């Protein structure tokens, strides 16, 4: 499983997205599902930079992927602050525009677009595993 | 990301192309703020060539909509929204907050 290392800055997001596009094509996802995986990875990497490292250029993001018969498995690793996922809440759509909060949207996207999401912390690394199955509803 | 801004008599059309993510969203916010700071609050966002928008980009859209709709002085409308982008807007629960038009001409005609 090849690993690609990127500097933890927002400019890396477009480069990571190119790798995600290669992976989703290789796995054979349709456009909508591929877009969802790209979104999930983008949100996860943005969270690593913003929350785990607390800003740009504080550390690296390691990206790797593996394709099995029925799954695309993407792993992201960073050495930032330990991540403790909070409760994932669906955005409230029945509130007026001025009261609409956009807090937690990235995390919500990750869980909606991927079929399985796992957080782990080992040997000083945050390890996020994102899994998409073939043919599953996004 | 590329931004093309055209000022019309009754509204402004902003064509956003490429990727709007955490790296580029601040530039989109800056452009929309510049338009609103000039006292112009009727904005058409042409998303024909928008390939990708993350939550950072969606936050810019909702922020601009909040500013434009304040005092009932205008609004942001969307045109040429591609299916993947629409899915993202929908998942975020943002579709009820924007009028969506099939093309830019109809969107401009709204104002």
gemmi code that builds the backbone of each chain (N, CA, C; Angstrom):
import gemmi

chains = {
    "A": [
        ("UNK", (0.857, -1.194, 0.000), (0.000, 0.000, 0.000), (0.897, 1.249, 0.000)),
        ("UNK", (0.993, 1.962, -1.153), (1.878, 3.131, -1.193), (1.359, 4.259, -0.303)),
        ("UNK", (2.301, 4.982, 0.298), (1.927, 6.107, 1.162), (2.459, 7.405, 0.555)),
        ("UNK", (1.622, 8.416, 0.543), (1.998, 9.722, 0.010), (1.975, 10.710, 1.177)),
        ("UNK", (3.022, 11.521, 1.260), (3.113, 12.472, 2.376), (2.993, 13.896, 1.852)),
        ("UNK", (2.128, 14.655, 2.494), (1.884, 16.037, 2.062), (2.109, 16.992, 3.231)),
        ("UNK", (2.619, 18.199, 2.931), (2.702, 19.184, 4.014), (1.302, 19.571, 4.481)),
        ("UNK", (1.128, 19.777, 5.768), (-0.195, 20.114, 6.310), (-0.566, 21.553, 6.023)),
        ("UNK", (-0.878, 21.823, 4.769), (-1.344, 23.170, 4.412), (-2.462, 23.021, 3.390)),
        ("UNK", (-3.307, 24.060, 3.309), (-4.504, 23.961, 2.482), (-4.201, 23.763, 0.995)),
        ("UNK", (-3.022, 24.239, 0.564), (-2.646, 24.040, -0.840), (-2.506, 22.555, -1.183)),
        ("UNK", (-2.276, 21.720, -0.180), (-2.126, 20.281, -0.427), (-3.456, 19.627, -0.799)),
        ("UNK", (-4.572, 20.273, -0.458), (-5.882, 19.638, -0.648), (-6.148, 19.250, -2.101)),
        ("UNK", (-5.780, 20.142, -3.039), (-6.033, 19.855, -4.459), (-5.178, 18.667, -4.926)),
        ("UNK", (-3.952, 18.573, -4.389), (-3.052, 17.463, -4.778), (-3.580, 16.147, -4.209)),
        ("UNK", (-4.063, 16.185, -2.983), (-4.633, 14.980, -2.361), (-5.885, 14.562, -3.147)),
        ("UNK", (-6.675, 15.562, -3.590), (-7.891, 15.269, -4.368), (-7.559, 14.531, -5.662)),
        ("UNK", (-6.424, 14.885, -6.275), (-6.026, 14.186, -7.511), (-5.792, 12.706, -7.237)),
        ("UNK", (-5.164, 12.406, -6.106), (-4.928, 11.001, -5.734), (-6.246, 10.283, -5.466)),
        ("UNK", (-7.166, 10.988, -4.817), (-8.480, 10.392, -4.521), (-9.190, 10.070, -5.839)),
        ("UNK", (-9.086, 10.986, -6.802), (-9.733, 10.752, -8.099), (-9.130, 9.518, -8.796)),
        ("UNK", (-7.820, 9.355, -8.684), (-7.168, 8.172, -9.267), (-7.717, 6.909, -8.584)),
        ("UNK", (-7.791, 6.952, -7.249), (-8.245, 5.790, -6.472), (-9.697, 5.436, -6.795)),
        ("UNK", (-10.569, 6.450, -6.882), (-11.997, 6.164, -7.115), (-12.222, 5.660, -8.540)),
        ("UNK", (-11.417, 6.170, -9.481), (-11.512, 5.667, -10.876), (-11.081, 4.209, -10.949)),
        ("UNK", (-9.944, 3.945, -10.291), (-9.388, 2.583, -10.267), (-10.391, 1.608, -9.634)),
        ("UNK", (-11.087, 2.092, -8.617), (-12.064, 1.259, -7.908), (-13.370, 1.137, -8.698)),
        ("UNK", (-13.617, 2.101, -9.605), (-14.792, 2.036, -10.468), (-16.050, 2.633, -9.875)),
        ("UNK", (-15.893, 3.718, -9.097), (-17.079, 4.376, -8.530), (-17.722, 5.297, -9.563)),
        ("UNK", (-19.050, 5.475, -9.455), (-19.707, 6.432, -10.349), (-19.375, 7.852, -9.870)),
        ("UNK", (-19.745, 8.835, -10.701), (-19.355, 10.225, -10.455), (-19.814, 10.744, -9.086)),
        ("UNK", (-21.051, 10.420, -8.720), (-21.592, 10.939, -7.463), (-20.865, 10.334, -6.253)),
        ("UNK", (-20.669, 9.016, -6.289), (-19.980, 8.346, -5.171), (-18.527, 8.819, -5.083)),
        ("UNK", (-17.886, 9.004, -6.267), (-16.492, 9.468, -6.295), (-16.397, 10.875, -5.712)),
        ("UNK", (-17.384, 11.714, -6.054), (-17.414, 13.082, -5.525), (-17.543, 13.053, -3.994)),
        ("UNK", (-18.355, 12.135, -3.509), (-18.554, 11.996, -2.062), (-17.263, 11.611, -1.349)),
        ("UNK", (-16.516, 10.677, -1.937), (-15.248, 10.257, -1.313), (-14.260, 11.431, -1.330)),
        ("UNK", (-14.236, 12.158, -2.451), (-13.341, 13.322, -2.552), (-13.687, 14.349, -1.462)),
        ("UNK", (-14.997, 14.546, -1.260), (-15.438, 15.486, -0.226), (-15.004, 15.017, 1.163)),
        ("UNK", (-15.237, 13.731, 1.452), (-14.899, 13.193, 2.782), (-13.412, 13.376, 3.079)),
        ("UNK", (-12.571, 13.063, 2.099), (-11.121, 13.179, 2.310), (-10.726, 14.646, 2.471)),
        ("UNK", (-11.317, 15.512, 1.657), (-11.026, 16.947, 1.752), (-11.393, 17.493, 3.137)),
        ("UNK", (-12.578, 17.107, 3.613), (-13.026, 17.589, 4.929), (-12.117, 17.054, 6.038)),
        ("UNK", (-11.740, 15.779, 5.913), (-10.879, 15.161, 6.937), (-9.515, 15.860, 6.969)),
        ("UNK", (-8.951, 16.133, 5.791), (-7.632, 16.789, 5.741), (-7.715, 18.232, 6.233)),
        ("UNK", (-8.810, 18.920, 5.906), (-8.994, 20.296, 6.405), (-9.070, 20.285, 7.924)),
        ("UNK", (-9.777, 19.288, 8.474), (-9.881, 19.171, 9.932), (-8.521, 18.891, 10.574)),
        ("UNK", (-7.708, 18.059, 9.906), (-6.363, 17.756, 10.432), (-5.563, 19.062, 10.540)),
        ("UNK", (-5.589, 19.847, 9.444), (-4.808, 21.095, 9.437), (-5.352, 22.066, 10.491)),
        ("UNK", (-6.686, 22.252, 10.469), (-7.288, 23.280, 11.333), (-7.322, 22.875, 12.808)),
        ("UNK", (-7.730, 21.628, 13.064), (-7.944, 21.236, 14.471), (-6.794, 20.421, 15.069)),
        ("UNK", (-6.298, 19.413, 14.329), (-5.240, 18.577, 14.904), (-3.934, 19.369, 15.019)),
        ("UNK", (-3.570, 20.058, 13.937), (-2.321, 20.828, 13.969), (-2.527, 22.271, 14.444)),
        ("UNK", (-3.765, 22.740, 14.411), (-4.034, 24.108, 14.855), (-3.526, 25.171, 13.898)),
        ("UNK", (-3.403, 24.813, 12.620), (-2.979, 25.793, 11.614), (-2.121, 25.141, 10.548)),
        ("UNK", (-1.758, 25.936, 9.556), (-0.992, 25.398, 8.431), (0.492, 25.255, 8.794)),
        ("UNK", (1.154, 24.358, 8.062), (2.604, 24.150, 8.156), (3.099, 23.762, 9.555)),
        ("UNK", (2.282, 22.962, 10.259), (2.690, 22.508, 11.597), (3.066, 21.026, 11.594)),
        ("UNK", (2.726, 20.332, 10.499), (3.013, 18.900, 10.440), (2.573, 18.332, 9.103)),
        ("UNK", (2.671, 17.017, 8.983), (2.374, 16.386, 7.694), (1.092, 15.560, 7.725)),
        ("UNK", (0.572, 15.304, 6.525), (-0.579, 14.411, 6.369), (-0.118, 13.226, 5.520)),
        ("UNK", (-0.316, 12.040, 6.035), (0.037, 10.836, 5.258), (-1.238, 10.244, 4.668)),
        ("UNK", (-1.214, 10.012, 3.373), (-2.389, 9.483, 2.666), (-2.018, 8.149, 2.039)),
        ("UNK", (-2.839, 7.140, 2.243), (-2.623, 5.881, 1.526), (-3.971, 5.264, 1.194)),
        ("UNK", (-3.979, 4.427, 0.168), (-5.238, 3.765, -0.142), (-4.996, 2.338, -0.598)),
        ("UNK", (-6.043, 1.532, -0.429), (-5.959, 0.118, -0.786), (-7.308, -0.263, -1.408)),
        ("UNK", (-7.238, -1.050, -2.472), (-8.482, -1.500, -3.104), (-8.608, -3.007, -2.934)),
        ("UNK", (-9.727, -3.443, -2.373), (-9.991, -4.872, -2.266), (-11.155, -5.187, -3.212)),
        ("UNK", (-11.619, -6.412, -3.212), (-12.671, -6.816, -4.148), (-13.882, -5.895, -4.061)),
        ("UNK", (-14.246, -5.517, -2.844), (-15.487, -4.754, -2.692), (-15.325, -3.419, -1.972)),
        ("UNK", (-14.087, -3.061, -1.626), (-13.906, -1.854, -0.818), (-12.733, -0.993, -1.269)),
        ("UNK", (-12.947, 0.317, -1.129), (-11.842, 1.275, -1.264), (-11.552, 1.746, 0.157)),
        ("UNK", (-10.314, 1.502, 0.607), (-9.956, 1.839, 1.989), (-8.907, 2.947, 1.965)),
        ("UNK", (-9.280, 4.103, 2.484), (-8.362, 5.248, 2.508), (-7.936, 5.488, 3.949)),
        ("UNK", (-6.636, 5.659, 4.153), (-6.128, 5.911, 5.501), (-5.406, 7.256, 5.530)),
        ("UNK", (-5.745, 8.069, 6.521), (-5.076, 9.358, 6.729), (-4.412, 9.325, 8.092)),
        ("UNK", (-3.137, 9.740, 8.139), (-2.431, 9.759, 9.437), (-1.826, 11.140, 9.671)),
        ("UNK", (-1.882, 11.581, 10.917), (-1.228, 12.844, 11.257), (-0.692, 12.746, 12.679)),
        ("UNK", (0.192, 13.672, 13.017), (0.784, 13.664, 14.363), (0.313, 14.861, 15.181)),
        ("UNK", (-0.883, 15.328, 14.858), (-1.438, 16.475, 15.581), (-2.098, 16.056, 16.881)),
        ("UNK", (-2.847, 17.017, 17.432), (-3.553, 16.796, 18.696), (-4.524, 15.628, 18.549)),
        ("UNK", (-4.600, 14.807, 19.590), (-5.458, 13.630, 19.538), (-6.911, 14.030, 19.269)),
        ("UNK", (-7.502, 13.340, 18.314), (-8.864, 13.699, 17.912), (-9.900, 12.844, 18.621)),
        ("UNK", (-10.862, 13.521, 19.246), (-11.954, 12.790, 19.895), (-13.251, 13.162, 19.181)),
        ("UNK", (-13.773, 12.269, 18.355), (-14.991, 12.639, 17.635), (-16.159, 12.872, 18.587)),
        ("UNK", (-16.887, 13.971, 18.311), (-18.072, 14.258, 19.118), (-19.263, 13.600, 18.439)),
        ("UNK", (-20.396, 13.792, 19.045), (-21.626, 13.273, 18.448), (-21.827, 13.946, 17.078)),
        ("UNK", (-22.154, 13.133, 16.079), (-22.363, 13.683, 14.745), (-23.834, 14.051, 14.611)),
        ("UNK", (-24.091, 15.323, 14.405), (-25.487, 15.752, 14.309), (-25.859, 16.146, 12.885)),
        ("UNK", (-27.063, 15.760, 12.494), (-27.581, 16.149, 11.187), (-27.879, 17.650, 11.226)),
        ("UNK", (-27.474, 18.402, 10.173), (-27.776, 19.832, 10.202), (-29.279, 20.069, 10.305)),
        ("UNK", (-29.658, 21.065, 11.103), (-31.082, 21.387, 11.245), (-31.526, 22.183, 10.019)),
        ("UNK", (-32.495, 21.659, 9.307), (-32.920, 22.341, 8.075), (-34.201, 23.138, 8.290)),
        ("UNK", (-34.842, 22.929, 9.436), (-36.127, 23.593, 9.666), (-35.992, 24.855, 10.513)),
        ("UNK", (-34.820, 25.515, 10.410), (-34.641, 26.767, 11.144), (-34.428, 27.898, 10.138)),
        ("UNK", (-34.777, 29.147, 10.528), (-34.574, 30.256, 9.593), (-33.094, 30.447, 9.267)),
        ("UNK", (-32.852, 31.042, 8.110), (-31.482, 31.244, 7.625), (-30.574, 31.891, 8.668)),
        ("UNK", (-31.079, 32.943, 9.353), (-30.194, 33.676, 10.279), (-29.787, 32.845, 11.493)),
        ("UNK", (-30.546, 31.791, 11.791), (-30.197, 30.936, 12.931), (-29.467, 29.664, 12.510)),
        ("UNK", (-29.271, 29.534, 11.210), (-28.679, 28.300, 10.705), (-27.177, 28.264, 11.009)),
        ("UNK", (-26.769, 27.261, 11.780), (-25.350, 27.119, 12.114), (-24.692, 26.194, 11.103)),
        ("UNK", (-23.424, 26.483, 10.776), (-22.728, 25.571, 9.870), (-21.657, 24.781, 10.620)),
        ("UNK", (-21.763, 24.787, 11.928), (-20.789, 24.084, 12.756), (-20.891, 22.566, 12.561)),
        ("UNK", (-19.751, 21.912, 12.423), (-19.729, 20.452, 12.340), (-20.130, 19.864, 11.007)),
        ("UNK", (-20.243, 20.724, 10.000), (-20.681, 20.257, 8.687), (-19.676, 19.284, 8.048)),
        ("UNK", (-18.387, 19.579, 8.208), (-17.344, 18.734, 7.606), (-17.412, 17.305, 8.127)),
        ("UNK", (-17.542, 17.173, 9.442), (-17.608, 15.853, 10.080), (-18.871, 15.103, 9.641)),
        ("UNK", (-19.953, 15.848, 9.530), (-21.215, 15.263, 9.070), (-21.062, 14.727, 7.638)),
        ("UNK", (-20.416, 15.516, 6.786), (-20.170, 15.089, 5.402), (-19.367, 13.781, 5.361)),
        ("UNK", (-18.315, 13.719, 6.177), (-17.455, 12.525, 6.183), (-18.301, 11.278, 6.475)),
        ("UNK", (-19.143, 11.385, 7.488), (-19.949, 10.222, 7.892), (-21.078, 9.915, 6.911)),
        ("UNK", (-21.569, 10.927, 6.213), (-22.632, 10.683, 5.241), (-22.106, 10.075, 3.951)),
        ("UNK", (-20.943, 10.556, 3.497), (-20.449, 10.118, 2.190), (-19.741, 8.766, 2.242)),
        ("UNK", (-19.193, 8.394, 3.428), (-18.463, 7.128, 3.514), (-19.349, 6.048, 4.146)),
        ("UNK", (-19.036, 4.783, 3.849), (-19.822, 3.690, 4.425), (-19.330, 3.312, 5.821)),
        ("UNK", (-18.010, 3.427, 6.036), (-17.455, 3.127, 7.369), (-16.384, 4.170, 7.688)),
        ("UNK", (-16.365, 4.635, 8.929), (-15.375, 5.628, 9.377), (-14.833, 5.185, 10.727)),
        ("UNK", (-13.511, 5.064, 10.836), (-12.906, 4.642, 12.112), (-11.812, 5.604, 12.537)),
        ("UNK", (-11.798, 5.943, 13.837), (-10.753, 6.795, 14.392), (-9.900, 5.948, 15.322)),
        ("UNK", (-8.585, 6.161, 15.248), (-7.700, 5.450, 16.164), (-6.537, 6.383, 16.484)),
        ("UNK", (-5.851, 6.092, 17.578), (-4.660, 6.853, 17.924), (-3.617, 5.856, 18.420)),
        ("UNK", (-2.523, 5.751, 17.641), (-1.469, 4.785, 17.992), (-0.099, 5.416, 17.783)),
        ("UNK", (0.780, 5.202, 18.734), (2.175, 5.654, 18.633), (2.287, 7.113, 18.193)),
        ("UNK", (1.430, 7.945, 18.763), (1.514, 9.381, 18.472), (0.844, 9.809, 17.174)),
        ("UNK", (0.188, 8.879, 16.505), (-0.500, 9.217, 15.252), (-2.015, 9.142, 15.422)),
        ("UNK", (-2.727, 10.128, 14.880), (-4.163, 9.982, 14.648), (-4.306, 9.177, 13.371)),
        ("UNK", (-5.139, 8.166, 13.392), (-5.332, 7.343, 12.191), (-6.829, 7.323, 11.861)),
        ("UNK", (-7.149, 7.854, 10.696), (-8.546, 7.887, 10.256), (-8.688, 6.942, 9.066)),
        ("UNK", (-9.586, 5.988, 9.177), (-9.818, 5.041, 8.094), (-11.196, 5.295, 7.495)),
        ("UNK", (-11.220, 5.534, 6.199), (-12.469, 5.829, 5.477), (-12.699, 4.710, 4.466)),
        ("UNK", (-13.865, 4.076, 4.542), (-14.121, 2.931, 3.657), (-15.370, 3.172, 2.813)),
        ("UNK", (-15.234, 2.917, 1.516), (-16.386, 2.994, 0.605), (-16.567, 1.621, -0.038)),
        ("UNK", (-17.799, 1.139, -0.016), (-18.075, -0.160, -0.640), (-18.641, 0.040, -2.038)),
        ("UNK", (-18.395, -0.917, -2.877), (-18.940, -0.853, -4.232), (-20.441, -1.127, -4.183)),
        ("UNK", (-21.199, -0.283, -4.857), (-22.630, -0.530, -4.973), (-23.453, -0.102, -3.775)),
        ("UNK", (-22.783, 0.339, -2.669), (-23.546, 0.770, -1.494), (-24.127, 2.151, -1.752)),
        ("UNK", (-25.232, 2.443, -1.104), (-25.824, 3.775, -1.245), (-24.960, 4.770, -0.477)),
        ("UNK", (-24.721, 5.959, -1.058), (-23.925, 6.959, -0.347), (-24.823, 7.789, 0.552)),
    ],
    "B": [
        ("UNK", (-9.140, 27.573, -8.494), (-10.423, 28.266, -8.589), (-10.264, 29.555, -9.386)),
        ("UNK", (-11.215, 29.814, -10.255), (-11.233, 31.076, -11.001), (-12.543, 31.790, -10.734)),
        ("UNK", (-12.464, 33.099, -10.631), (-13.677, 33.894, -10.410), (-13.781, 34.940, -11.517)),
        ("UNK", (-14.924, 34.975, -12.184), (-15.180, 36.026, -13.175), (-16.405, 36.811, -12.732)),
        ("UNK", (-16.214, 38.114, -12.609), (-17.285, 38.969, -12.087), (-17.776, 39.928, -13.170)),
        ("UNK", (-19.079, 39.922, -13.424), (-19.657, 40.866, -14.377), (-20.732, 41.671, -13.662)),
        ("UNK", (-20.610, 42.985, -13.755), (-21.581, 43.854, -13.087), (-22.664, 44.261, -14.078)),
        ("UNK", (-23.900, 43.959, -13.768), (-25.028, 44.407, -14.579), (-25.748, 45.523, -13.819)),
        ("UNK", (-26.723, 46.130, -14.514), (-27.425, 47.249, -13.888), (-28.130, 46.799, -12.595)),
        ("UNK", (-28.839, 45.668, -12.688), (-29.674, 45.263, -11.552), (-29.053, 44.189, -10.659)),
        ("UNK", (-27.978, 43.578, -11.131), (-27.347, 42.528, -10.307), (-25.909, 42.269, -10.749)),
        ("UNK", (-25.230, 41.432, -9.988), (-23.850, 41.043, -10.314), (-23.825, 39.541, -10.581)),
        ("UNK", (-23.127, 39.146, -11.635), (-22.973, 37.720, -11.909), (-21.533, 37.320, -11.586)),
        ("UNK", (-21.400, 36.323, -10.725), (-20.073, 35.837, -10.345), (-19.962, 34.385, -10.799)),
        ("UNK", (-19.084, 34.149, -11.750), (-18.893, 32.776, -12.255), (-17.711, 32.164, -11.504)),
        ("UNK", (-17.980, 31.072, -10.830), (-16.939, 30.413, -10.032), (-16.592, 29.085, -10.689)),
        ("UNK", (-15.317, 28.892, -11.015), (-14.899, 27.655, -11.690), (-13.829, 26.925, -10.880)),
        ("UNK", (-13.763, 25.614, -11.080), (-12.714, 24.812, -10.441), (-13.089, 24.331, -9.055)),
        ("UNK", (-12.148, 24.426, -8.122), (-12.338, 23.895, -6.757), (-12.503, 25.006, -5.732)),
        ("UNK", (-13.550, 24.916, -4.914), (-13.646, 25.814, -3.758), (-13.445, 24.946, -2.517)),
        ("UNK", (-12.268, 25.045, -1.933), (-11.955, 24.279, -0.722), (-11.387, 25.233, 0.325)),
        ("UNK", (-10.785, 24.703, 1.370), (-10.270, 25.580, 2.435), (-9.170, 26.512, 1.931)),
        ("UNK", (-8.479, 26.096, 0.842), (-7.407, 26.941, 0.301), (-7.974, 28.115, -0.480)),
        ("UNK", (-9.082, 27.892, -1.186), (-9.578, 28.914, -2.108), (-10.824, 29.653, -1.608)),
        ("UNK", (-11.544, 29.081, -0.647), (-12.778, 29.709, -0.153), (-12.558, 31.154, 0.329)),
        ("UNK", (-11.430, 31.456, 1.003), (-11.237, 32.850, 1.442), (-11.234, 33.856, 0.280)),
        ("UNK", (-10.728, 33.437, -0.890), (-10.713, 34.349, -2.055), (-12.127, 34.594, -2.568)),
        ("UNK", (-12.972, 33.548, -2.516), (-14.371, 33.717, -2.933), (-15.089, 34.649, -1.951)),
        ("UNK", (-14.816, 34.457, -0.662), (-15.432, 35.315, 0.361), (-15.028, 36.773, 0.139)),
        ("UNK", (-13.754, 36.965, -0.168), (-13.212, 38.312, -0.395), (-13.928, 38.993, -1.568)),
        ("UNK", (-14.119, 38.238, -2.656), (-14.788, 38.800, -3.842), (-16.230, 39.167, -3.522)),
        ("UNK", (-16.949, 38.257, -2.840), (-18.353, 38.533, -2.518), (-18.468, 39.701, -1.538)),
        ("UNK", (-17.537, 39.794, -0.590), (-17.542, 40.922, 0.350), (-17.301, 42.244, -0.364)),
        ("UNK", (-16.406, 42.189, -1.350), (-16.083, 43.398, -2.132), (-17.357, 43.912, -2.846)),
        ("UNK", (-18.127, 42.972, -3.407), (-19.370, 43.340, -4.108), (-20.378, 43.918, -3.105)),
        ("UNK", (-20.519, 43.250, -1.964), (-21.489, 43.709, -0.959), (-21.050, 45.036, -0.332)),
        ("UNK", (-19.737, 45.202, -0.165), (-19.229, 46.470, 0.389), (-19.507, 47.639, -0.544)),
        ("UNK", (-19.697, 47.317, -1.843), (-20.019, 48.368, -2.815), (-21.523, 48.656, -2.812)),
        ("UNK", (-22.237, 48.022, -1.877), (-23.680, 48.279, -1.752), (-24.514, 47.482, -2.741)),
        ("UNK", (-23.930, 46.405, -3.270), (-24.662, 45.583, -4.248), (-24.959, 44.222, -3.602)),
        ("UNK", (-26.249, 43.918, -3.497), (-26.658, 42.727, -2.745), (-27.485, 41.750, -3.573)),
        ("UNK", (-27.561, 41.969, -4.887), (-28.285, 41.023, -5.742), (-27.247, 40.300, -6.586)),
        ("UNK", (-26.981, 39.075, -6.188), (-25.846, 38.347, -6.760), (-26.292, 37.013, -7.351)),
        ("UNK", (-25.859, 36.769, -8.597), (-26.070, 35.463, -9.236), (-24.743, 34.727, -9.199)),
        ("UNK", (-24.736, 33.538, -8.624), (-23.528, 32.707, -8.673), (-23.708, 31.685, -9.779)),
        ("UNK", (-22.897, 31.803, -10.828), (-22.958, 30.859, -11.943), (-21.992, 29.707, -11.637)),
        ("UNK", (-22.556, 28.523, -11.399), (-21.736, 27.386, -10.964), (-21.520, 26.333, -12.066)),
        ("UNK", (-21.703, 26.754, -13.302), (-21.573, 25.839, -14.452), (-20.264, 25.025, -14.412)),
        ("UNK", (-19.156, 25.703, -14.134), (-17.847, 25.037, -14.181), (-17.238, 24.815, -12.803)),
        ("UNK", (-18.101, 24.791, -11.794), (-17.601, 24.497, -10.444), (-17.461, 22.976, -10.313)),
        ("UNK", (-16.231, 22.509, -10.083), (-15.983, 21.056, -10.010), (-16.201, 20.513, -8.607)),
        ("UNK", (-15.923, 21.349, -7.605), (-15.911, 20.831, -6.228), (-16.158, 21.965, -5.246)),
        ("UNK", (-16.954, 21.688, -4.223), (-17.110, 22.665, -3.129), (-17.137, 21.915, -1.802)),
        ("UNK", (-16.298, 22.348, -0.882), (-16.257, 21.712, 0.442), (-17.127, 22.521, 1.400)),
        ("UNK", (-17.173, 22.086, 2.668), (-17.987, 22.812, 3.647), (-17.470, 24.240, 3.825)),
        ("UNK", (-16.159, 24.448, 3.608), (-15.596, 25.801, 3.725), (-16.222, 26.713, 2.663)),
        ("UNK", (-16.422, 26.173, 1.463), (-17.057, 26.941, 0.393), (-18.531, 27.165, 0.648)),
        ("UNK", (-19.194, 26.135, 1.168), (-20.627, 26.261, 1.470), (-20.861, 27.312, 2.555)),
        ("UNK", (-19.912, 27.397, 3.492), (-20.025, 28.413, 4.558), (-19.960, 29.827, 3.968)),
        ("UNK", (-19.136, 29.987, 2.913), (-19.049, 31.296, 2.247), (-20.392, 31.638, 1.600)),
        ("UNK", (-21.001, 30.646, 0.934), (-22.293, 30.887, 0.273), (-23.366, 31.275, 1.292)),
        ("UNK", (-23.424, 30.547, 2.385), (-24.482, 30.817, 3.374), (-24.222, 32.156, 4.076)),
        ("UNK", (-22.940, 32.486, 4.285), (-22.584, 33.776, 4.895), (-23.010, 34.935, 4.000)),
        ("UNK", (-22.756, 34.790, 2.692), (-23.131, 35.840, 1.742), (-24.649, 35.970, 1.672)),
        ("UNK", (-25.339, 34.823, 1.723), (-26.803, 34.873, 1.670), (-27.361, 35.594, 2.897)),
        ("UNK", (-26.789, 35.328, 4.054), (-27.244, 36.010, 5.284), (-27.065, 37.520, 5.144)),
        ("UNK", (-25.899, 37.945, 4.639), (-25.640, 39.390, 4.485), (-26.578, 40.022, 3.467)),
        ("UNK", (-26.759, 39.341, 2.329), (-27.573, 39.924, 1.261), (-29.042, 40.041, 1.657)),
        ("UNK", (-29.533, 39.049, 2.396), (-30.959, 39.050, 2.738), (-31.292, 39.979, 3.907)),
        ("UNK", (-30.243, 40.436, 4.620), (-30.479, 41.329, 5.752), (-31.224, 42.578, 5.272)),
        ("UNK", (-32.169, 43.043, 6.001), (-33.011, 44.222, 5.678), (-33.771, 44.046, 4.359)),
        ("UNK", (-33.849, 42.809, 3.881), (-34.547, 42.532, 2.624), (-33.950, 43.330, 1.453)),
        ("UNK", (-32.613, 43.485, 1.481), (-31.985, 44.350, 0.476), (-31.542, 43.589, -0.772)),
        ("UNK", (-31.630, 42.261, -0.743), (-31.225, 41.489, -1.919), (-31.138, 40.011, -1.596)),
        ("UNK", (-30.476, 39.266, -2.475), (-30.256, 37.846, -2.190), (-29.218, 37.264, -3.142)),
        ("UNK", (-28.699, 36.113, -2.760), (-27.801, 35.352, -3.634), (-28.641, 34.259, -4.285)),
        ("UNK", (-28.592, 34.139, -5.610), (-29.264, 33.024, -6.279), (-28.210, 32.211, -7.030)),
        ("UNK", (-28.539, 30.964, -7.306), (-27.579, 30.067, -7.956), (-28.061, 29.697, -9.359)),
        ("UNK", (-27.124, 29.558, -10.288), (-27.476, 29.136, -11.648), (-26.539, 28.024, -12.106)),
        ("UNK", (-27.049, 27.170, -12.975), (-26.253, 26.082, -13.578), (-25.591, 25.182, -12.533)),
        ("UNK", (-26.346, 24.795, -11.532), (-25.765, 23.964, -10.459), (-25.649, 22.516, -10.945)),
        ("UNK", (-24.450, 21.988, -10.950), (-24.208, 20.626, -11.442), (-24.641, 19.594, -10.380)),
        ("UNK", (-24.986, 18.380, -10.829), (-25.569, 17.391, -9.902), (-24.752, 17.114, -8.627)),
        ("UNK", (-23.424, 16.993, -8.742), (-22.625, 16.695, -7.540), (-22.651, 17.856, -6.544)),
        ("UNK", (-22.636, 19.073, -7.097), (-22.654, 20.261, -6.246), (-24.021, 20.356, -5.552)),
        ("UNK", (-25.062, 20.021, -6.314), (-26.412, 20.048, -5.761), (-26.548, 19.026, -4.622)),
        ("UNK", (-25.926, 17.864, -4.798), (-25.944, 16.839, -3.737), (-25.313, 17.380, -2.459)),
        ("UNK", (-24.197, 18.115, -2.611), (-23.500, 18.666, -1.440), (-24.377, 19.716, -0.750)),
        ("UNK", (-24.999, 20.586, -1.546), (-25.889, 21.623, -0.992), (-27.061, 20.984, -0.253)),
        ("UNK", (-27.581, 19.931, -0.866), (-28.729, 19.231, -0.327), (-28.379, 18.544, 0.997)),
        ("UNK", (-27.221, 17.867, 1.001), (-26.766, 17.156, 2.200), (-26.547, 18.130, 3.363)),
        ("UNK", (-26.065, 19.330, 3.029), (-25.825, 20.349, 4.060), (-27.144, 20.965, 4.532)),
        ("UNK", (-28.230, 20.692, 3.784), (-29.525, 21.283, 4.128), (-29.614, 22.738, 3.686)),
        ("UNK", (-28.812, 23.114, 2.682), (-28.767, 24.513, 2.251), (-29.691, 24.816, 1.070)),
        ("UNK", (-30.239, 23.797, 0.407), (-31.056, 24.082, -0.797), (-32.277, 24.970, -0.496)),
        ("UNK", (-32.928, 24.861, 0.680), (-34.084, 25.740, 0.906), (-33.706, 27.227, 0.995)),
        ("UNK", (-32.429, 27.526, 1.185), (-32.021, 28.923, 1.386), (-31.636, 29.642, 0.089)),
        ("UNK", (-31.664, 28.914, -1.034), (-31.267, 29.529, -2.305), (-32.281, 29.239, -3.402)),
        ("UNK", (-32.600, 30.260, -4.213), (-33.324, 29.989, -5.454), (-32.303, 29.423, -6.424)),
        ("UNK", (-32.712, 28.367, -7.137), (-31.787, 27.729, -8.073), (-32.384, 27.807, -9.477)),
        ("UNK", (-31.620, 28.342, -10.422), (-32.088, 28.500, -11.801), (-31.289, 27.610, -12.749)),
        ("UNK", (-31.979, 27.195, -13.841), (-31.328, 26.302, -14.803), (-30.233, 27.008, -15.590)),
        ("UNK", (-30.384, 28.323, -15.772), (-29.374, 29.052, -16.538), (-29.213, 30.474, -15.998)),
        ("UNK", (-28.144, 31.122, -16.428), (-27.810, 32.450, -15.908), (-28.835, 33.502, -16.329)),
        ("UNK", (-29.356, 33.379, -17.558), (-30.321, 34.364, -18.060), (-31.560, 34.399, -17.151)),
        ("UNK", (-32.082, 33.211, -16.814), (-33.253, 33.160, -15.926), (-32.912, 33.723, -14.550)),
        ("UNK", (-31.696, 33.444, -14.075), (-31.286, 33.922, -12.745), (-31.207, 35.450, -12.732)),
        ("UNK", (-30.631, 36.018, -13.779), (-30.537, 37.486, -13.876), (-31.946, 38.078, -13.981)),
        ("UNK", (-32.813, 37.394, -14.743), (-34.188, 37.849, -14.935), (-34.992, 37.869, -13.647)),
        ("UNK", (-34.542, 37.120, -12.645), (-35.212, 37.078, -11.343), (-35.172, 38.439, -10.647)),
        ("UNK", (-34.136, 39.250, -10.980), (-33.979, 40.533, -10.259), (-34.640, 41.700, -11.003)),
    ],
}
model = gemmi.Model(1)
for chain_id, residues in chains.items():
    chain = gemmi.Chain(chain_id)
    for i, (resn, *xyz) in enumerate(residues, 1):
        res = gemmi.Residue()
        res.name, res.seqid = resn, gemmi.SeqId(i, " ")
        for name, pos in zip(("N", "CA", "C"), xyz):
            atom = gemmi.Atom()
            atom.name, atom.element = name, gemmi.Element(name[0])
            atom.pos, atom.b_iso = gemmi.Position(*pos), 0.0
            res.add_atom(atom)
        chain.add_residue(res)
    model.add_chain(chain)
structure = gemmi.Structure()
structure.add_model(model)
structure.setup_entities()
